[in-house]
Amino acid sequence: MIIKNALQKIEATLRSFKNKDSDERLVSYSTIVTLLSRIEAITTDQNYPNYKIYKLDLLMSCEILCGLDDNIGHDDGEQTGRALLAIRQMGSYSCFNVDQHYI
């Protein structure tokens, strides 16, 4: 599995939340969790400390969007933005560096 492709699928799944009700979002959430588990399985021999932080941010936002956690005064758009940011950070130089950028 290519991490970049998995992150793109996660982003597309997340973007589709706006057109779904809470039950459909839960199905999509399980897809996101499954893809994250696959990423973890293929990267177990490597150390990506920021991944855990970004994963937590992504899952927290998804849980709020799915109604599994309290929405603390933030609208769906803001939670979606936070989740998308977490996905981009996973792909960035500070995590998986999927575009092979070098400083």
Secondary structure by P-SEA (a helix, b strand, c coil): ccaaaaaaaaaaaaaacccccaaaaaaaaaaaaaaaaaaaaaaccccccaaaaaaaaaaaaaaaaacccccccccaaaaaaaaaaaaaaaacccccccccccc
